[in-house]
Structure formats: C-alpha cells, structure tokens
Amino acid sequence: MEPVARSKLTETPDDSGAYPRLGQTQIEFLGRVGARRATQSGEILAREGEPDADFFVILQGTVLVVEGLQAAEGRHPAEPGTSTRILEVHGPGRFLGELGLIEGQPAFVSTVAAEAGEVLQIRGDDLRRVVLTDVAVGETILRAYLQRRILLISAGAGIRIIGSRFSRDTLRLLEFAAANRLPHRLVDLEDDEQTQAILKRAGILEHDLPAVALNASQILRNPSNTELALAMGLRTVKEHSAPYDLMVIGSGPAGLAAAVYAASDGLSVVLKEAHAIGGQAATSPRIENFLGFPAGISGGELTERATIQARKFRVQINVACRAHTIALREGEFHAEFNEGSPAVSRAALLATGVHYRRLPVPGLEEFEGISVFYAATVHEARLCGLQPVAVVGGGNSAAQAALFLAGTGAPVRLVVRGADLRADMSRYLAERIEQTPGVEVLLGANIVDIAGSGALERIVVDLAATGEQRTFDSRYLFIFIGANPHTEWLQDTLALDDHGFVLTGADLKELPSGFSQLGRGRLPLETSVPGMFAAGDVRHGSVKRVTAAAGEGSTAVAMIHEHLRLLRDGPASVRG
C-alpha cells in the first residue's frame, strides 16, 4: 500500500480529555514493560472484534482509528471510495485503545498505521497491571479510556445490531448493549437501504435475525443476552472449582462495594448479575452527592471504575446470569442461574436491587423499548435528538434524567404527581430544575393516555389544579415512579416484608434454629437464613441512595467475615 499523504489527515483535537499526549517521563516508564518497533504503512495494529489486543504508544508517524476495516482489505483505509469510516487520527505521543482493553473486551474499532513509523507496544496484561498499580500513568490512561468509551457510544461505533426496530429481540439486544455501555449501533431493516446487501454478503438469513456483527466475519445469529455477554467478555467461561467464600447476587453499588471489599480482604468472590453491571445507578447521568466527587460523577463512570477495581482483586464477574434458586445445604449455598453454571459459596449477599414500576396507562407495552424507557443514558439521548420528551416522576432519578436530556437539547416536560417539587427530590436538584429553561414542570399531574402509530406521538395529562386534560406532543417517555424489589425468586427461601423487600437483623421477629447452632444471634444485615446477607435497595428499611447502598455493601463484608470465622472455628470462638 502507498502511504497516505499527511496533508489529507488532521489530528483529532483533544476537546474532552480523551486524547492526551504522554510526556517523555511517562513514555520511558511504559518502555520498561514494552518494546519499541517499526510500523509499515497500512499495518493493522488492532482489528475490531478480536480479543487480547495490545497497547500502543505512537512514537513516530500517524495512526488511524477506523471501523469497517475488513471491507477495505487490500486498499489503504484513508483512500477515497473505501467503506471504512475514519473515527480518529493520532500522532506522536498519543496512545491507542479504549476501555475494553482494560476490561478484557474485544476491540470495538480497528487501528491502522497511515504511514511508516514507530510505536511502543505493550501486552494487554502488562498494561492492566500498570493501570491498576501506577497512579501517575495509570490514571491518565484510565481517564482517557473512560471518555473514549462515551465518545464511541455517542458516535454509534462498535458492534452492529442488525434487525427491525419493531422486533422485540432487536430491542432486547439494543437495551442489553446500552445497559452494559457497549459501543453499538442499530442497522435498521426498516430504514437502511443497504441492509439487504449486508445480509446477503454475510450469509444471514431472515430466521437468523436479529444478528450482531462484531466485524465483517464474526456474526452472532439471534443471540441470547448470555451469548452476547460471552462474546463481549462480560462472563467468566468456567466457574471456580471449589466453593467461593462469598457469592454476591446483584451488581449495583451495594453488590460492587461488597465484592471489592471482600476480594481485597483475600476472600474468593463471584459476582452474578442478571442484566447489567451497576444496576440502576449506572444509568444516572450525574451523581452529585457521592462523597469525594464535588463536581459529580456519572453512574456509568462510577460503575466502570468499580468494575475495574473488582477485576483487580480477582472477582469472578458474570453478566446475564439471572438467579432462580438459592438454598443452604450442609453449610454451603447452592445457587442455580439461567443459561449459566451453578455456583457454590460459604456465604451469600443479596444485592438484587429494584426495578421501576410501570405507568398504569393502556397500551404502554406497545411502546416500551421503542419510545418508552426506564433509564436515560447516552443511548436514549441519541434516539431523542431534539424531539420533545416527557419524564414522569418526582424523585432524584426523574430529576437527573430531565436535566440530562435537556442538556442534550431535547425539550423536556417533567410530569410530577405531587404538588411540591421538593417533597421527594433533593433540594439542589429541584433548584436546578427550576433554573433550567429547557425543562417545563407540570405539578399535580398524571399521564392518563398515550397515542402514536408505531412510535409514541402524544401524551394526555390530567392536571389536578385546573381539572382539565391537556394533550402534549411527546416522542419519548421516561418513567421513574417508584420501584419493586427483585425478589420474586426468593418467596419461599427467606423472610420478606409485605412489599417483597428482604427483612434483616432486628426487623425479623424470630430467630431460626440455624443461628443457635452457630452459637450467635443474627447480625444486622443478615436475613432469616444464617450466612445470607442483604444490602442496598432490596433490603427492607434501606435508604434508597447510591452512597447508602455502597456503604451497606462494604459494611456487610465485616459481618460476612464474622460468619466465616464461626464456620471455621466453631461456636466456642464467639467473642464476649
């Protein structure tokens, strides 16, 4: 291949901190774990869809970040007429890769040398050690990678989900990818005129749809969430051969905190998640009252950082593992999961969280996943664009969603059932809502009807103050009206309150015989089953806040240590 004229390529500006240039001291430090080598024009350094990519620092020359590379084999990706899309252009001092390189995910984009040059090449495992142990270099790389993940998602780069937007399975895959913050885009059979050609070229038949294209040659045909999770590095292929010290079910802030603290103390930990790491907290555009982050932090970034911490301490993470039974047998917990291997542990923590309630409006299900959502992330914001949206709810989640969507340019109506914005909302959020011109607040209001053809077009709102009903244009609807716990599968396993929340500690009236055999009373976060604990939103009486959930998860670890010590040493070891 001939080198590409440098004059045709302009280096991507670093407007968001995603593309910093490393200093000479940092490069020399990285050089201790890597090797310098020459590159040729057109050489592929990383290919989309392939795992175990290496880390590169550009020393000389220019490198392109592209997608659709394989469609241009034999031609330079910067040449006119190829179907490759150039996403970024980088020169000396910059480094390549994104968050998946640290988290063990396959590459979402390809990198190719635009001209002959030189790079510093480091194995992925060595990079992960640097990021997790060296603050000076590691934090620079991690901050950039977190921002690059956001940019990739916003650009619609990454895996391609091919199917109809009206297909439930297509919507399922889109929602799973968005919830797990996987860069992706929809190739919609309804709109994309080139889709049939893509299907024919890839040999994809109608019954294979929806399909997920990792690259031009790797196609998943109508995959389950479990199959997609495996392909994306979100699941451990094999379980631990011996019982774990701790099994954590649910990966919201409580579950993640417990997993990190327990594993950092030397316990063997498996973390099982039914849908997406981070739970509902991961969908929060900005958490402004989390200790140590005065400017706030997005739920997605908080989740990614916690996930990296968990992997650092060797937590076994498995996504798309929905628990359906757990039982205590001969001192060990045995749990069964859908499409996943069973797991055994000596202690268990339930942190399954809650799910938002549906709005009691006829025909709502028709629009769910298409125009009606229960989270407001970058994915949903990209769908909304500048079209009018409605957010229902009077709590912090609704406020954060309204502010985030308004910040992207969408006109927002916040529909609040109560008459006082501050009744269930933090004061700082209520003040920001009142000061944001892009948000119209309707107090004492309820949505009583919705309408649209294929997608939402209008909402009908009953206004209690005036007794009238008004119709508003609304292309998207976001619902945050309270939640129910994920405890349906636990009905016959342990004690729940009348609303399905898990009872723990002093809220339980009787002490089952299993505790007397251990020679101790029930610990504060312990359920009616000895050795099974609960933390976060799923627990009766918990404070429904991210910080509180993380605190409960870490507090539970001290109690888990006490339980494991008694299992090891026996009742005679009880203190006091």
C-alpha positions in Angstrom: 0.0 0.0 0.0 1.2 3.5 -0.7 1.5 5.9 2.3 -1.3 8.3 2.8 -0.5 12.0 2.2 0.0 13.6 5.6 -1.7 16.8 4.3 -5.0 14.9 3.9 -5.1 13.9 7.6 -5.7 16.3 10.5 -5.0 15.0 14.0 -8.2 14.7 16.1 -8.3 17.5 18.6 -8.4 16.7 22.3 -11.5 18.7 23.2 -12.7 16.4 26.0 -9.5 14.9 27.6 -9.9 11.7 25.7 -6.7 12.0 23.7 -3.9 13.3 25.9 -0.3 13.3 24.8 2.1 11.4 27.1 5.2 13.1 28.4 8.7 11.7 27.9 8.9 10.5 31.5 5.7 8.6 31.1 6.8 7.0 27.9 10.1 6.0 29.4 8.2 4.4 32.3 6.0 2.4 29.9 9.0 1.4 28.0 10.1 -0.8 30.9 7.2 -3.2 30.2 7.1 -2.8 26.4 9.2 -2.9 23.3 9.8 -0.3 20.6 9.3 -1.4 17.0 8.8 0.0 13.5 5.5 0.0 11.7 4.7 -0.1 8.0 2.1 2.0 6.1 -1.2 0.2 6.2 -0.2 -2.2 9.0 -3.1 -3.2 11.2 -2.3 -2.8 14.9 -5.7 -3.9 16.2 -8.7 -5.3 14.5 -12.3 -4.8 15.6 -14.0 -7.8 17.1 -10.7 -9.6 18.1 -9.8 -10.1 21.8 -6.4 -9.7 23.6 -5.3 -6.5 21.7 -2.0 -4.9 22.7 -1.5 -1.3 23.9 0.4 1.1 21.6 2.1 4.5 22.2 2.8 6.3 18.9 6.5 7.4 18.8 6.6 8.4 15.1 4.1 8.6 12.3 0.3 8.8 12.2 -2.2 6.1 13.2 -5.9 6.0 12.2 -8.7 4.6 14.4 -11.3 3.2 12.0 -14.3 0.9 11.7 -15.3 -1.3 8.8 -11.7 -2.1 8.1 -12.2 -5.5 6.6 -14.4 -4.2 3.9 -11.4 -2.3 2.6 -8.8 -5.1 2.6 -6.2 -4.5 0.0 -6.6 -0.8 0.0 -5.5 1.8 2.4 -8.4 2.9 4.7 -7.8 6.6 4.0 -8.2 6.1 0.3 -11.4 7.6 -1.2 -14.0 5.0 -2.2 -13.5 2.6 0.7 -16.3 1.9 3.1 -14.1 2.3 6.1 -15.0 5.1 8.4 -12.1 7.1 10.0 -13.0 7.9 13.5 -9.8 9.4 14.9 -6.3 10.5 13.7 -3.4 10.4 16.2 0.2 11.4 16.1 3.4 11.0 18.2 2.9 11.0 22.0 -0.6 9.7 21.9 -1.7 6.2 22.9 -4.3 3.9 21.3 -7.1 1.7 22.7 -10.1 2.3 24.9 -11.8 0.9 28.0 -12.3 -2.6 26.6 -8.5 -3.1 26.6 -8.5 -2.8 30.4 -11.8 -4.8 30.9 -10.8 -7.7 28.7 -13.4 -7.0 26.0 -12.8 -7.4 22.2 -11.7 -4.4 20.3 -14.7 -2.2 19.1 -12.6 -0.5 16.4 -9.5 -1.1 14.4 -6.2 0.8 14.3 -4.0 1.1 11.3 -0.8 2.9 10.5 -1.4 5.7 8.0 2.4 5.8 7.2 5.6 4.1 8.2 6.5 5.0 11.8 7.4 3.6 15.2 5.4 2.5 18.2 5.9 1.3 21.8 4.0 -2.0 22.1 2.8 -3.4 25.4 0.9 -6.6 26.0 -2.7 -6.1 27.3 -2.0 -8.0 30.6 1.1 -5.8 31.3 -1.0 -2.6 30.6 -3.7 -3.7 33.0 -1.0 -4.1 35.7 0.3 -0.6 35.0 -3.1 1.0 35.1 -4.0 -0.8 38.4 -0.7 -0.1 40.2 0.9 3.1 38.9 -1.1 6.2 39.7 0.8 8.7 37.6 0.5 6.8 34.3 -2.5 4.6 35.1 -4.9 7.4 36.0 -4.0 9.3 32.8 -4.8 6.2 30.7 -8.0 5.3 32.6 -9.4 8.9 32.4 -8.8 8.9 28.7 -10.3 5.5 28.2 -13.5 6.3 30.2 -14.0 9.4 28.0 -13.3 7.4 24.8 -16.0 4.9 25.7 -18.5 7.7 25.9 -17.4 9.1 22.5 -17.6 5.7 20.8 -21.1 5.2 22.1 -22.1 8.7 21.0 -20.6 8.2 17.6 -22.6 4.9 17.1 -19.4 3.0 16.6 -18.7 -0.6 17.7 -20.8 -3.7 17.2 -23.7 -3.6 14.7 -27.1 -4.9 15.8 -29.0 -5.8 12.6 -32.7 -6.1 12.8 -36.1 -4.3 12.8 -36.7 -1.6 15.4 -40.1 -3.2 15.9 -38.7 -6.6 16.8 -38.7 -7.5 20.5 -35.5 -9.4 20.2 -33.8 -6.4 18.4 -35.0 -4.1 21.2 -33.7 -6.7 23.8 -30.2 -6.7 22.3 -30.2 -2.9 22.0 -31.2 -2.5 25.6 -28.7 -5.0 26.8 -25.9 -3.3 24.9 -26.9 0.1 26.1 -27.2 -1.0 29.8 -23.8 -2.6 29.7 -22.3 0.5 28.0 -21.2 -1.4 24.9 -20.5 0.8 21.8 -23.1 -0.2 19.2 -25.5 1.0 16.6 -28.7 -0.3 15.0 -28.7 -1.3 11.4 -32.4 -1.0 10.9 -34.1 -3.2 8.4 -36.9 -0.6 8.2 -34.7 2.3 7.1 -31.3 1.2 5.9 -31.4 0.6 2.1 -28.0 -1.2 2.3 -29.2 -3.7 4.9 -30.2 -6.4 2.4 -26.8 -6.2 0.7 -25.1 -6.5 4.1 -27.2 -9.6 4.9 -26.5 -11.3 1.6 -22.8 -10.6 1.8 -22.7 -12.1 5.3 -24.9 -15.0 4.5 -27.5 -14.0 7.1 -31.0 -15.4 6.6 -34.2 -13.9 7.8 -34.6 -16.5 10.6 -31.1 -15.5 11.8 -32.3 -12.0 12.7 -31.6 -10.1 14.7 -27.9 -10.6 14.3 -24.9 -8.9 15.9 -21.9 -8.2 13.7 -18.7 -8.0 15.7 -16.8 -7.4 12.5 -17.3 -8.4 8.8 -16.6 -12.1 9.5 -17.8 -12.6 13.1 -21.6 -12.7 13.2 -23.9 -13.8 16.1 -27.2 -15.0 14.8 -30.2 -14.1 17.0 -28.0 -14.4 20.1 -29.4 -14.6 23.7 -28.1 -12.0 26.2 -25.9 -14.7 27.6 -24.3 -15.4 24.2 -23.7 -11.7 23.6 -22.2 -11.3 27.1 -19.8 -14.2 26.4 -18.7 -12.6 23.1 -18.2 -9.3 24.8 -16.1 -10.6 27.7 -18.8 -9.9 30.3 -18.8 -13.5 31.6 -16.3 -15.9 33.0 -16.4 -19.1 30.9 -15.8 -21.5 33.8 -16.8 -21.4 37.5 -14.4 -21.8 40.4 -13.7 -25.5 41.1 -14.0 -25.1 44.8 -16.8 -23.2 46.8 -16.3 -19.5 46.8 -16.0 -17.7 50.2 -18.7 -15.3 49.0 -21.3 -15.2 46.3 -22.7 -11.8 45.5 -26.0 -11.7 43.5 -26.6 -8.3 42.0 -24.0 -5.8 40.9 -25.4 -2.4 41.8 -23.4 -0.2 44.2 -24.1 -2.5 47.1 -23.0 -5.6 45.3 -20.0 -4.0 43.7 -18.8 -2.5 47.0 -19.2 -5.8 48.8 -17.3 -7.7 46.0 -14.4 -5.2 46.0 -14.0 -5.0 49.8 -14.4 -8.8 50.3 -11.9 -9.6 47.5 -9.4 -7.0 48.7 -9.5 -8.8 52.0 -8.5 -12.0 50.4 -11.8 -13.7 50.0 -12.7 -15.6 46.8 -15.7 -13.8 45.4 -18.1 -14.5 42.5 -20.4 -11.7 41.3 -23.5 -12.7 39.5 -25.7 -10.1 37.6 -28.9 -10.8 35.8 -28.7 -7.9 33.3 -26.0 -5.2 33.6 -23.2 -4.2 35.9 -24.0 -1.2 38.0 -27.8 -1.7 38.2 -30.0 1.4 38.0 -27.1 3.6 39.4 -25.2 3.0 36.2 -28.0 4.8 34.2 -27.7 8.0 36.2 -26.3 10.8 34.1 -24.7 12.5 37.1 -24.5 11.7 40.8 -23.6 14.9 42.6 -23.8 13.9 46.2 -21.3 11.0 46.2 -18.6 11.6 48.7 -15.2 12.6 47.1 -16.6 13.9 43.8 -17.5 17.5 44.3 -18.2 18.1 40.6 -20.3 14.9 40.5 -19.6 11.6 38.6 -21.8 9.8 36.1 -23.2 6.5 37.2 -21.5 4.9 34.2 -18.1 6.1 35.2 -18.6 5.1 38.8 -19.6 1.6 37.6 -16.7 1.2 35.3 -14.2 2.3 37.9 -15.7 -0.1 40.5 -15.7 -2.9 37.9 -12.0 -2.4 37.2 -11.4 -2.5 40.9 -13.3 -5.7 41.2 -11.3 -7.3 38.4 -8.1 -6.0 40.0 -8.9 -8.1 43.1 -9.8 -11.1 41.0 -13.6 -11.1 41.5 -15.2 -13.5 39.1 -17.8 -11.4 37.2 -20.7 -13.0 35.3 -23.3 -10.9 33.5 -26.6 -12.2 32.1 -26.9 -14.8 34.9 -30.4 -14.5 36.4 -30.7 -16.4 39.7 -33.8 -18.6 40.1 -32.9 -20.6 43.2 -30.6 -20.5 46.2 -30.5 -22.9 49.0 -28.4 -23.7 52.1 -27.2 -27.3 52.1 -24.7 -28.7 54.6 -23.3 -25.2 55.4 -22.9 -24.1 51.8 -25.1 -22.0 49.5 -26.0 -23.6 46.2 -27.5 -21.3 43.5 -28.9 -22.0 40.1 -28.9 -19.5 37.2 -30.5 -19.3 33.8 -28.0 -20.2 31.0 -25.1 -20.3 33.4 -23.3 -22.8 35.6 -24.4 -23.2 39.2 -22.3 -21.7 41.9 -21.5 -22.7 45.5 -20.3 -20.5 48.3 -19.9 -20.4 52.1 -21.7 -17.0 52.4 -24.0 -15.1 50.2 -25.0 -11.5 49.7 -28.3 -10.5 48.0 -28.0 -7.1 46.3 -30.5 -7.6 43.5 -32.0 -4.1 43.8 -35.3 -3.0 42.4 -37.0 -2.3 39.1 -39.1 0.7 38.2 -42.9 0.4 38.2 -44.9 0.7 35.1 -47.2 3.6 34.5 -50.8 2.3 34.6 -51.7 3.6 31.1 -53.4 1.4 28.5 -51.2 0.5 25.6 -47.9 1.4 27.3 -46.3 -2.0 26.5 -46.7 -1.3 22.8 -44.1 1.5 23.0 -41.7 0.0 25.6 -38.2 -0.1 24.3 -39.2 2.0 21.3 -40.4 5.2 22.8 -40.9 4.4 26.5 -37.8 3.9 28.7 -36.9 3.4 32.3 -33.4 4.8 32.1 -31.9 7.9 30.4 -28.4 7.1 29.1 -26.4 8.3 26.2 -28.1 5.6 24.1 -31.6 7.0 24.7 -30.4 10.6 24.4 -29.1 9.8 20.9 -32.5 8.4 20.0 -34.3 11.5 21.3 -32.2 14.1 19.5 -34.1 17.4 19.6 -37.6 15.9 19.8 -39.9 16.6 22.7 -39.8 14.2 25.6 -41.7 13.7 28.9 -40.2 12.5 32.2 -42.6 11.1 34.8 -41.6 11.1 38.5 -40.9 13.4 41.4 -37.7 11.9 42.8 -34.0 12.3 42.2 -33.9 9.8 39.3 -36.5 11.7 37.4 -34.8 15.0 38.0 -31.4 13.7 36.9 -33.0 12.3 33.7 -34.8 15.5 32.9 -31.6 17.6 33.4 -29.5 15.2 31.3 -32.0 15.1 28.4 -32.5 18.9 28.5 -28.7 19.3 28.4 -28.6 17.4 25.1 -31.1 19.9 23.5 -34.4 18.0 23.9 -37.4 20.0 25.2 -38.5 18.2 28.4 -41.7 18.1 30.3 -41.4 16.8 33.9 -44.7 15.4 35.0 -44.9 15.3 38.8 -47.9 13.8 40.6 -47.3 15.8 43.8 -47.9 19.5 44.3 -44.4 20.2 45.7 -41.2 19.6 43.7 -39.2 19.3 46.9 -41.4 16.7 48.6 -39.3 13.7 47.3 -36.5 15.5 45.4 -33.1 16.7 46.8 -33.2 20.5 47.1 -30.1 21.0 44.8 -31.8 19.1 42.0 -35.1 20.9 42.5 -33.3 24.3 42.2 -31.5 23.2 39.1 -34.8 22.0 37.5 -36.4 25.4 38.3 -33.4 27.2 36.7 -33.2 25.1 33.5 -35.2 26.8 30.7 -35.4 23.6 28.7 -37.5 21.8 31.4 -41.2 22.6 31.9 -42.6 21.3 35.2 -46.2 20.1 35.5 -47.1 19.7 39.2 -50.2 17.8 40.4 -50.2 16.0 37.0 -50.8 12.4 35.8 -50.5 10.9 32.4 -53.8 9.2 31.6 -53.4 8.3 27.9 -50.8 7.9 25.2 -51.1 7.6 21.4 -49.0 7.1 18.3 -48.6 4.9 15.3 -45.6 2.6 15.7 -43.9 5.1 18.0 -45.2 7.5 20.6 -46.5 10.8 19.3 -48.7 12.3 22.1 -49.4 12.1 25.8 -52.6 13.2 27.6 -52.1 14.8 31.0 -54.7 15.3 33.7 -53.9 18.5 35.7 -55.4 18.3 39.2 -55.1 22.0 39.8 -57.4 23.1 37.0 -59.3 19.8 36.5 -58.5 19.9 32.8 -56.8 17.4 30.5 -54.2 18.6 28.0 -52.6 16.9 25.1 -48.8 17.4 24.5 -46.6 16.3 21.7 -44.1 13.8 23.1 -41.9 11.4 21.0 -40.3 9.7 24.0 -41.5 9.0 27.6 -39.2 8.2 30.6 -40.8 6.7 33.7 -39.4 6.9 37.2 -42.4 6.3 39.6 -41.0 4.1 42.4 -39.8 0.6 42.3 -40.4 -3.1 43.3 -37.7 -5.4 44.6 -36.2 -8.2 42.5 -37.2 -10.9 45.0 -39.9 -12.9 43.1 -37.5 -15.9 43.1 -37.0 -15.7 46.9 -40.6 -16.0 48.0 -40.1 -19.5 49.6 -36.5 -19.0 50.6 -36.3 -16.3 53.2 -38.5 -13.8 55.1 -39.8 -10.8 53.1 -42.0 -7.9 54.1 -45.4 -7.2 52.6 -43.9 -5.4 49.6 -41.3 -8.1 48.9 -38.3 -6.4 50.4 -35.8 -8.6 52.3 -36.1 -8.5 56.1 -32.8 -8.4 58.0 -31.5 -8.0 61.5 -33.8 -6.5 64.1 -36.7 -6.4 61.6 -37.0 -10.2 62.0 -39.1 -11.3 65.0 -37.9 -14.8 65.4 -34.5 -16.5 65.5 -34.4 -19.7 63.4 -32.7 -22.7 64.8 -29.8 -22.4 62.4 -28.5 -19.4 64.4 -28.4 -21.3 67.7 -26.3 -24.0 66.0 -23.8 -21.3 65.1 -23.8 -20.1 68.7 -24.7 -16.5 67.9 -27.5 -14.1 67.2 -28.5 -12.6 63.9 -26.1 -9.9 62.5 -27.6 -6.5 61.5 -27.6 -7.1 57.7 -28.3 -10.9 57.9 -31.5 -12.4 56.6 -33.6 -15.2 58.1 -31.1 -17.7 56.6 -27.8 -17.9 58.5 -24.9 -16.7 56.3 -27.1 -15.0 53.8 -27.0 -11.2 53.9 -28.8 -8.4 52.1 -27.7 -4.9 51.2 -28.9 -1.9 49.2 -32.3 -1.2 47.7 -33.6 -4.8 48.0 -33.4 -4.6 51.8 -36.3 -3.5 53.9 -35.7 -0.2 55.5 -32.6 0.7 53.4 -32.0 4.3 52.3 -32.5 4.4 48.6 -29.4 6.3 47.7 -26.2 5.2 45.8 -23.9 6.2 48.7 -26.1 4.3 51.3 -26.1 1.2 49.1 -22.3 1.2 48.7 -22.0 1.8 52.4 -24.2 -1.2 53.2 -22.3 -3.4 50.8 -19.0 -2.6 52.4 -20.4 -2.9 56.0 -21.9 -6.4 55.2 -18.3 -7.6 54.5 -17.3 -7.2 58.1 -20.3 -9.4 59.1 -19.5 -11.9 56.4 -16.0 -12.2 57.9 -17.6 -12.9 61.3 -19.8 -15.6 59.9 -16.9 -17.3 58.0 -14.8 -17.2 61.1 -17.5 -19.0 63.1 -17.8 -21.6 60.3 -14.1 -22.2 60.5 -13.6 -22.1 64.3 -16.9 -23.2 65.7 -19.3 -21.7 68.3 -16.6 -21.7 71.0 -14.9 -18.9 69.2 -17.8 -16.4 69.8 -16.4 -13.3 71.4 -17.8 -11.9 74.6 
